[in-house]
C-alpha cells in the first residue's frame, strides 16, 4: 500500500501503535471537524483516504509500515 507524505504524517501523529488504535483515533478526530471549514474539510478528505487504505491492509502489513523514515 502506498501512502502520500501527508497521509504518512497524519498516521505518524495519531497512531498509538496499532492499526485498530489508529482507525479509532482518526474516526474520533474526524467527528470533531467542521466540514464547512475548508481546512477541516481538506483534513477530512485526507482522513477518509487513510481510512480507506487501512481497511485494505492486514494487521501484519500495518505493523511493517515505517512511518518515521522518509518523510
Secondary structure as UniProt FT lines:
FT   HELIX           5..14
FT   HELIX           19..31
FT   TURN            35..36
FT   HELIX           38..56
FT   HELIX           59..63
FT   TURN            67..68
//
